[in-house]
Amino acid sequence: MSVTLRSILLITTLAASCMFGANRARELSDTPGPVAKVAVVDPDHDQGKWEGWGSSLAWWGRAIGGTGNADYYADLIYTLKSVDGYPGLGLNVVRYNVGGGGSDQPRENKGPKLKWQMDIHGYWVDPKSEDPNSPSWHWAADLNQRTMMLKARQRGADVFELFSDSPMWWMNSNRSTAGSDNGGDCLAPANYERFAVYLATVARYAANHWGIKFRSVEPFNEPSADWWKYPERQEGCHFDIGTQKVIIEKLRRSLEREQLGDTPIAASDENDVDVALHTWNAFDTATRASIGKLNVHGYYRGTNPYRGSNRIALRQAVGGKDIWQSEYGGPDGSGLEMAESIILDIRELKPKAWVYWQPVEPESGWGFINATYVDTGDQIKPDSRTDLVRVNRKFFVYGQFTRYMRPGFQIIEINDPNSIAAYDETEQKLVIVTVTGVDAMSIRYDLSKFNASGGVVQRIATTTAPGGEIPDWKQHSDTLPFDRATKTYTSDLYPRSVYTFVVQEVPRIAASGASAPLR
């Protein structure tokens, strides 16, 4: 973002803050101000059960999984308990990166830019044998990332996906996982079958030996991108659309041979929605039938958050197949861009899960948490520690969603474009998340389609741009009164903030007038 644009936004925010200052006393009391809009929640329109929130492992798993304080970070990411005063995120979706790198294998072309934490060691160390019990396979590799995956499971994570950034180094034409020499296909055609066998074999081994049943297997990561050109700083591999079709077919057969016929293939995990739509439209009927779930990233031509119009088009194109927003990340440490993206994704793309890239990063606003990475040589070293540097505001923003909109909730309709809503049928609990823009506002939330009997509404808020009259809130909690006569409540909202509302005792109204479960 340019300095000029940052200045304009700052001025706009300060102006909104001054306008809002006069209303702050009313905000902190429970007396509603002038109502700017009404948001109606409709539980009769839902998009099915929410599978959950998550992150990938990959780099941070390798960097932290072998250190003596790995449990500390596992608690922060995968539990809801308080850790040193920080409210755990409670993530339940884990994406495990099956690596392609070698360890002390002299023929591998590592490349001068490949960073150690981004070099994920693979299991099939040479092509002599497909037998996973032979010396051609080294199952002790990638210990740190695998350890963090098991820590996640111990803390309640229950949805696991296997994904590949690159085939094994020896499968690629230039013997490197850091991109092809010309930016085109990396995988040598002679190894198409072996790559499919590799993924299926790891999935079977994980089920038999690690107690991890992968919910899905994904063979590609941003396969249409033209930036996977040697020497890259991380694993990456380009696959032409024609090559993707072949790999998907071979992977389907390999999974069936491993008695994993019920494991869906996730594809194609393109960089953004526009490219994902193009790839899907280029697939033939047979390829589409072999794909059980569509994965897509939330970037735009690299790292900018996607703000295009094709979320709805992609949702319509894939029909009834499940979608995951499988990767999002960015340098905005405030979390506001991320929160806006979550709202857009859930309202328009309608994914079953929303997954962040790396929750713990060594620097910058990409991570929820910044920590000093330590290279333990991919081994458990209890005396090594990954020191926490800071907890970015983005951590608290993600928690506004993950801590309250839990797996198994139904995502239901709310007619405010800046809000999403979810309903827990068992507990008869309603959760609404609203993200504000540059202006302060007041919203009246209409729950007239419920048999609402709750006395109060719990409000949790994180402000992403505190200063002046805008408080420094990080999951600050208070309560609002609920008007039982009109089945509404009203809240004044600070600008550039994320609000979560939890309403108890709200059974849905059936057609007969009695409460009934969602359709």
CORFEN-V735231 format. One record per backbone hydrogen bond with DSSP energy under -0.5 kcal/mol. CO is the residue of the C=O (numbers start at 1). NH is the residue of the N-H. Records with the same first field share a line. If there is no record, write none. Layout:
CO->NH + NH
//
This chain:
2->6
3->7
4->8
5->9
6->10
7->11
8->12
9->13
10->14
11->15
12->16
13->17
14->18
15->19
16->20
17->21
18->22
20->23
21->24
23->27
24->28
25->29
26->31
30->32
34->36
37->444
38->40
39->446
40->415
41->43
42->45 + 413
44->46
45->413
48->411
50->408
52->354
53->92 + 93
54->356
55->95
57->60 + 61
58->62
59->63
60->64
61->65
63->374
64->67
66->381
67->70
69->72 + 73
70->74
71->75
72->76
73->77
74->78
75->79
76->89
77->91
79->90
81->88
82->84
83->86
86->83 + 88
92->158 + 159
93->55
94->96 + 161
95->57 + 97
96->98 + 163
97->99
98->165
100->169
101->122
104->106
105->108
108->110
111->114
115->118
116->119
118->120 + 235
119->121
120->100 + 101
121->99
123->125 + 138
126->129
130->132
131->134
134->137
136->125 + 126
137->139
138->141
142->146
143->147
144->148
145->149
146->150
147->151
148->152
149->153
150->154
151->155
152->155 + 157
153->156
159->94
160->215 + 216
161->96 + 163
162->218
163->98
168->171 + 172
169->172
171->188
172->175
175->109
177->236
178->232
180->230
184->238
186->173
188->191
189->192
191->195
192->196
193->197
194->198
195->199
196->200
197->201
198->202
199->203
200->204
201->205
202->206
203->207
204->208
205->209 + 210
206->210 + 211 + 212
211->213
212->214
215->264
216->162
217->219 + 266
218->164
222->225
223->239
227->229
228->180
233->115
236->179
238->186
240->244
241->245
242->246
243->247
244->248
245->249
246->250
247->251
248->252
249->253
250->254
251->255
252->256
253->257
254->258
255->260
256->259
260->263
262->264
264->217
265->292 + 293
266->219
267->295
268->223
269->222
270->297
271->299
272->276
273->277
274->278
275->279
276->280
277->281
278->282
279->283
280->283
284->288
285->289
286->290
287->291
288->291
290->265 + 292
292->322
293->267 + 295
294->324
295->269 + 270
296->326 + 327
298->306
300->304
310->314
311->315
312->316
313->317
314->318
316->319
318->321
322->294
323->352 + 353
324->296 + 326
325->355
327->298
328->357
331->333
332->335
333->394
335->339
336->340
337->341
338->342
339->343
340->344
341->345
342->346
343->347
344->348 + 349
345->349 + 350
352->51 + 52
353->325
354->54
356->56
357->56 + 359
359->361 + 368 + 369
361->371
364->367
368->392 + 395
369->361
370->389 + 390
371->373
374->376
378->143
379->381
381->68 + 384
384->68
385->387
387->372
390->370 + 392
392->395 + 396
393->397
394->398
395->399
396->400
397->400 + 401
398->401 + 402
399->403
401->404 + 405
404->406
406->409
409->50
410->412 + 423
411->47
412->421
413->42
415->417
416->419
418->435
420->433
421->412
422->431
423->410 + 425
424->428 + 429
427->505
428->506
429->424
430->503
431->422
432->501
433->420
434->499
437->496
441->493
442->36 + 37
443->445 + 491
444->39 + 446
445->447 + 489
446->41
447->450
449->509
450->452
451->507
455->482
456->504
457->480
458->502
459->478
460->500
461->476
462->498
467->470
469->471
470->467
471->473
473->463
476->461
478->459
480->457
482->484
483->487 + 488
487->447
488->483
489->445
491->443
493->441
496->464
497->436
498->462
499->434
500->460
501->432 + 503
502->458 + 504
503->430
505->453 + 454
507->451
508->510 + 516
510->513
514->510
//
